[in-house]
Amino acid sequence: MARIVLTADKAIFTDYHGADLFGFGLCLPYRLVPELVQYRILSPGIPVAGLRAKAAPYALCKVEASLIAAGFSRRDVVIVPPRMLPEAVGEDTELVAIHVLDPMGLAPVTWTLKALSGGGRSCTELEFEKLMCAVRSLKERYGFKVVVGGPGNWQLRGREDRYGIDVLFDGEAELTFPMLVKKLLGGEEVPRYVRGDPAPLDKIPPIITPSRNGLVQITRGCPRRCYFCSPTMWSFRSFPLDIIAREIEFNLRNGIGRISFITEDVLLYGARGLELNSDAVKKLFKAAADLARRWRVPEKLGFSHVSCSSALLLKDAVKYITEIQGLSEEEPTFPQVGLESGSPKVVAKYFREKAYPWRPEDWPEVVVESSKLFNDSYWYPCFTYIVGFPDATPDDYVATTELIDRLREEGFVGWVFPLLLIPMGGTIIERRGVGFPSPSLSKLPREAIDCMIAGYKLSIANSKKLANRVISVRNPLLAKIFHNLASRAIDAMEYWISGVEKDLDVIESEYSKFSIRSTRELAKAVLPMIARRAV
């Protein structure tokens, strides 16, 4: 039994079969995700050695390393997947700390999918509820303290008693969290809500448990100050290259055959504010590529986010990344990119610095030109844009629709997904009192609905072209299963969006009642589709 147990729910504590994009499938209402698909395909369990997980979500790895650096014994601290809690927790356990991303299903992707499909609890909600049910039961028996932290902690404000949470932790963990733990274990009174102080880079220890899918953080925070984004509220800095290389090699040495970068914009690495540093980006990718070759890593280097303006400023770095990785039409990369809006008025008010050094009125051209650069470099991005800015007018939505239409006309290859504006905790819009959006799309003007449909149509068309390249799974049988599932999902989305375009009321009258959770429900829904295809 461990003194301090670190864990997360099953929607987080998984490697998604090596395809992090599968995590978005868990944002759907669980009635739309068959149990077999959720637990066998989207979120398989991570193996353990004794009680310890052989790999873990990166944030938990960092928390563990911080506790050990602060003087706790390795015997005191254990990271366990949720299924191991009953074995890991006992009389000696004094603290269970839980990492959360989307415990109440209020994150932008989840809320948008709920609105589009007629509501219902998401898989992320379901798994958090299951975890906390187990934690509450164990807490009643053993009396340990419960601390919950992570990007989704804001969703739990006011729900602490319901889930038996003693402390909600927000912010950076490396300095403040070990001090909090020492106070709790010493029997001191602590506030219900604790904010972690920013940690100097030399006080952030490297991980000592491998991170799932080889994730390694290269930057923290963002200097762009977008009103709707929480990472931009953290001070921006880049991790030293030697620490990044050390974590990469640690993962590879422990059997993690992937390298992926965590960042808000990979091209901001080494930047001073918004003054970019092409040499630093190139050195980063050179070091990572050298390690990948040395350890014979079969996968391309992954990275989560990039921005349009950074790409146009560092065209040489974009091309260098493509060349050093050997990206091609058959082996592209799929970064996430914030398009946000096609309206210069919205740009100027809510994310001016994202366009820097260009003006807000230049933003549509920046998006189009960067999309060409991305595609020429075999980067097929997922553009996301926001619906529901408080003062958005029909003209603002028309401007975004026109930008999406222009991307289509230019032959853009990638995705363009709408997200409803969510006042996430700690963001500027939340602090300014912007309310939570209605779960009903009927509250939006028709121009907003048309804007959403334009993005989905382009995304569906490109999904048909890219599905086989997105799913990078080495197991041939799994790859075949995943490709078939992807094909069915694309067909379902096309049918879904066609219905919404014709009649928005179909969401409530038909989609809200649809369920394929059980094997029986799945068969009932799928067999008629197969029969129609056969005819």
N, C-alpha and C positions, 0 to 999 in steps of 0.2 A: 504494500500500500504506500502511496506517495503522499508527502506532506503538502505539496502544491501541484495541482493538476490543471493542465492547460488543454482546452478542447474547443470545438466548434461543431455546428450542426452538420448533418450529412450533405446538405446542399453546398457546403463550403469544403468539408473535409473529404475531398476526392480529387483524383487527377483527371477526371472527365475523359478517361481513355487517351490522354495525351492531347486532346483537342479542347483547349480552354473555351473556344466558342460554344461548346455544348452547354456551358454554364448558363447561357441565355435561355436555353430550353426550360430551365428550372424556374424562370420568371413567369412562365405561363400558369394560369389556373390549373391546379393539379387534376381537375376533372378532364382536362384536355391532354394529359400525359399518362399513358398506360403505365401501370406499376412496373411491368416488365421492362419497359423502355427507360423509366426513371432510374431504377436500381441496377439494371444490368448494362445499360448503355450510357446514359447521361452521367450517372454518379456512382460508379463502382467503388467498393471499399478499398482503402489503402492498407496494404499488408503491415503487420506488426512484427517486432522482435521482442518477445515477452509481452510487456505492456506497452512499450514505446512504439509509436508510429515510425515506420521506416522513412517516411517523407511526410511533410506537413505544409499547410498554408504558410506562406512566407512571413506573414505578420506574427504568427505564433512562434516561428523560429527565432524571430528578432526578440520577442518578449522573453523567451527561454534564455537566449544568449545574454540579455541584459540582467536577468536575475542571477545567472551564474557569475557574471562580471561583478555584480554587487556583493558577492560573498556567499551566496547560497550554494550548497553542495549539489552536484549532479544527481545524487540520490534523492534530494529533496524535491526535484522538479521533473515532471514527466509530461510529455505531450502525447495525448491518447486520442484516437478516433472515438466518436460518440458511442459506438457499440461496446467499447472496452471500459466505459465508466463504472459499471457495477464491480468489475474486478480491480480497477485502479483506486477506487475510493473506499476508505475504511476508517477505523478508529483513529488512525494517525493523520488523516487528512484534515488540514486546517483551512485550505482555500481552494476553491474551484474558480478558474478564470476562463471566460468564454469570449471568443472572437465573433463579432456579428457584422454582416454586410447588409442584409435586407430582411430583418426578422419579422416585420409587419407587412411586407409586400408594398412598401411605399416608395421604393426607388423608381426613377423615371421609366426604365424599360418595363418593369413589372406593372406599374400603374397604367402605362399606355396599353399594354397587352390586355389588362383587365378591362379597360374601357372599350377596347375594340371587340372583345369576345363576350361581353355581357357579365363580367364580374366573377367572383368566386375566389377563394383563398389560393394563393400561389403555392408552388412547391416549396419555395423558400420559407413561407409562413408555416406550412405544414411541418417541415423538418425542424424549424426552431421550436415550435410547440411541442413536438415529440421530445426534443432534447431537454427542454425546461421541465417537462413533466417528470422525466427521469431524475433531473437534478433536484427538483423540489422533494421528491420522495427520498432521495439519498440524504438531502440536507436535514429533513425531519428525523432521520435515523442517527446521523453522525454530528450534526450541528456545526458544520463548517461555514465559512463566509463565502459569498458569491459575488464576484466582480465581473461586470460585462463591459467590454470595450470594442473599439473598431469603428469603421466608417458608418455603420448603421446604428450606432448608439443613440442618436437623436430620435429614432423611431420609438424608443422605449421610455422616453420622459413621461412621468406620470403613471407608468405601468410597473414600477419597481416592485410594489407589494404583490401584485398579481403573480409575478414570476419569482418571487423570493430573492430579488436582487438587493444586495446590501450597498453596493457602490456602482454607479455608472462612470466609466472612465472615458474621457475624450482627449484627443490630442496625441502627442508623441509619448512613447512609453519609456524610452531608454533611461531617462533621469528620474522621472517622477514615480513610475510604477513600482520599482523596487523599494522606494521609500514608503509608498503606500502599503505594500505587502508587509514590510517590517512593522509598521504601526498596527496593522490588523492582527498579525500574529502575536504582537506584544500586548494585545487587549486594549489598545488606545481607541478613543472615539475618533471617527473620521467623517467628513461630510458625505452626504448621499451622492453628490456629484463632484468629481475631481477632474481638473483640467491639467493635462501633462505639458510641461514646459518644453520648448524646442531644445534639441540636444546638439551640442557642437559635434562636428564630424568625428573628432578624435575620441568622443565618448560613446560612439555607436559601435558596439562590438560585432564582429562577423558571426554568422550563423554557425551552430554546432549540430544542428539536425538538418539533413538535406531538405531542400524546398521542393514542393511538388512541381513537376514539369520544368525544373531548372530555373525557376524565377529568381531574379536578382535585381534589387533596386539600384538604379544608376543616378536618379535625381529624386529629390523630395520637394514638394511644393511646386508652385508655378508663379512667375512674375506678371502674368497677363491680367489678373484682377477681373475676370469675368464675373458678373453679378450672380450667376446661377450655379457657380462651381465652388465646392468646398476645398479641394486641394490648394486653390490659389490663396486661401487664407493662411496657409502655412508658409514660413519663410523658405525661400528657394535656395537650394544648393545642390551641387553635384558631388557624388561620392568619389573619393580618390580612386584612380585606376587600379592601384595595387590591391585595394580592398575588394573591388569588383572582381578582379582576376582571382583573388583568393577564394571568394565565395563560389565562383564558377567552377574552379578546379576542385573545391571540396565536394560540390554536387557530382561532378563527373567521376571523381575517385570513389564515390559511394553509390555508383550505379545509376545515376540520373542521366539519361542519354539525351538531354536537351539543354539548350541555353536560351533563356528568354529574359528580356529587359522590362522592368517595371518603371514607367516614367509617364509624365503628362505630355511630353513631347521629346522624342528621342534626339531631335536636332537642337534641343536646348542644352544638351550635355556640355559642360565646360563653359557655359555662357556666364557673362556678368550682367545680370538683369536680362534685358532684351538685346544685349550686344553679343551676337552669336560667335561661336568659335569652331570653325570648320576643322581645324587641325585636331582639336580635342575629340571631335566626333569620329574622325578618321582613325585616330590612335585607339579609341575605344573598340571600334569594329575590327581593326587589325589585331589587337590583342585577343579579342574573343574568337576571331577566325583562326588564329594560330593555335589556341587551346582546342578548338573544335577539331582541327586537323590532327593535333597530337593525340587526342583521345578518340579519334575516328568517330566523331558524332555524325550520325546519318542525316539528322534534320538540319534545315536552315536555321539561322539565328532568328529568334522571334522578338518582336517589340510591340508594345500595346498601342501607343498613341504618337501622332505627329500632327503638326499644324500646317495649313496652307502657306502662310506667310513665311514660316521657317524654311519650307521646302524651296520656295522661289528665291529666297536669299542664299540658300546653300545648295544650289543646283549641283555643284561639284561634289558635295558630300552625298547627295542622293544617288548620283551616278556611281560614286565610289562604293557605296554600300551594295548596290546592285552588282557591280563587277566582282568585289571581293567575295560575295556570297554565291556568285554564279546563278543569280536569279534569271528565270526565263519564263516564257509563256506557259510551260508545263510545270514550272516550280516558282510561282510568284510568292509575294508576301501580302498580308491582308491587315494593314494598320487601321486603327480607328481615328477618324478626323472630324472635328467639329465644324460643320458648315453653319449651323445655328439659324441663320436667316438670310434671305436675299434682299432685305430692306435696309438701305443705308441709315434710315432713321433709327431702326432697332439696333443696328451695329453701333452707332454713335452713343446710344444710351446704355446698352447692356454689355457690350464686349469690344469696346473701341481698341484696346491694346492687342486683341487677336489679329487685327488688320495691320498693326504697326510693322514697318514704317510707312505703309500706305494709308490713305484716308478712308473713312467709312464708305464714301461713295465709290471707292475703287474695289470694294470687297467682292462684288459679283465677278469682276474680271480676275481678281486674285484666285477665286475658287476655280474658275474655268481653266485658267492657265496652269494652276498647280495640278488640276486633274489630268491635264495632258502630260505634264512632267511625270506624275505618278505612273500613269499607264504606259508611257514610253519606257519607264524603268522597271516595268513588271510589278508595280505596286498597285494592287486593286483594293482601294480603300472602302471602308464603310463610313460614309458621310452620315452624320446625325444632325437633325435640325429640330428646332424647338417650336412647338405650337402652344400658345397660351400666355404670351407676354401680356402683362396687365393692361397695357394701353395699345396693344396691337390692333390695327384697323384692317378692314377688308383689303385695302390697297397693299398693306404690308404682306399679307398672305399671297396676294396676286404676284407680288415681286418675287417671293420665294418660289412659287409655282413656275414663273417664267425662267428663273435660274435653273430649276430642275429640268424644264423643257429644253433649255439650251444645252445642258449636260448631255441629255439624250441625243440631241441633234449633232453634237460633237463626237458622238460615239463612245461616251464614257463607259468604262467597264468597272463595275463595283456596285455598291449598294448605297441607297439614300433612304434612311429611316427617320420618320418623325418621332419625336418624344414630347410628351406633355410636360410643361414647365412644372417642376416640383421645387418648393421652397425648402430644400434640404437644410438640416440644422447647421448653423454656422456660416451659411452663405450670406452675401450682402442683401439679396432680396428677402431672405427670411428675417434678417434683422430690421428690414424696412416694413415688415408687417404684411408681405404678400401672402394671401391665403392659399389653402390647399385647393387644387382644381376639382371641379365636379367629376364624378366617375362617369357621367353621361356625356357623350360627344354631342348630344342634341343641344347642349348649352353653347356650342361654338357656332360662329357664323358659317354659312355655306362655303365661303371662300377658304376657310380653314380646313373644312372637310375635303374640299377639292385639292388643297395643297397636300394633305396627308395621302390621299389616293394617288396623286402624281408620283410621290416618292415610292409608295409600295409597288406601283405598276413597273417602274423602272427597275426596282430591286428584284421583282419576280422575274422579269425578262433576263436580267443578268445572272440570277441564281441558276437558271436553266443552263447557262453557259459555263458557270464556274463551280457547280456543286462537286464535281469529281476532283477538282483541284483543291477545294477547301478542306476536304476530309483527308487528312494525312495520317492514316493508320496502317502500320506495317503488317498486321495480321490479315491475310487475304479474306478469311471468312468474315471477320468483323468489318472489314472495308466494304464487302459486298452488302452486308446487312445495313451498314450506315448509309451507303449510297441509295439503297432502296427506300430507306426511311426518309432520306432527304428528298427524294423524288416525290414521295407521297405528301410530304409536308409542303412542298412547293405547290403541288396541285391543290391541296387544301387551302393554302393561303390565297391562291388565285380565285378559287371559288368564293372564299370568305370576302375578299375585297370587292369582287364583282357584285355580291349581294349588298354590301354597304353603299356602294356607288349608286345602285338603283333605288335603295330605300333604307335610310338610316335606322328605321324602326325594326329592321330585321335583327339587329343586335339583341334587343329585348325580347322580341316575339319568338325568335328561333335560336340564335346563337347562345343565349344565356341558359338554355335548357339542354344543350348538347353535352354529352359526356362519353368518354371512351376510357375511363379509368380502369375498369375491370376487363378481364379477357372477354367476357360475354358481351359487354358494351362495345368493345373494340371490334369484335367479329360482326356484330349487328351493323356497325357503321361502315366497315370496310368491304364486306362481301358484296353489297349492291354495287359499290364502285368497281370492284373487280369484274362483276358480271357485265356492267355497262361497257368496260374496256374490251371484254371478249367479243361483244356484239359489234 
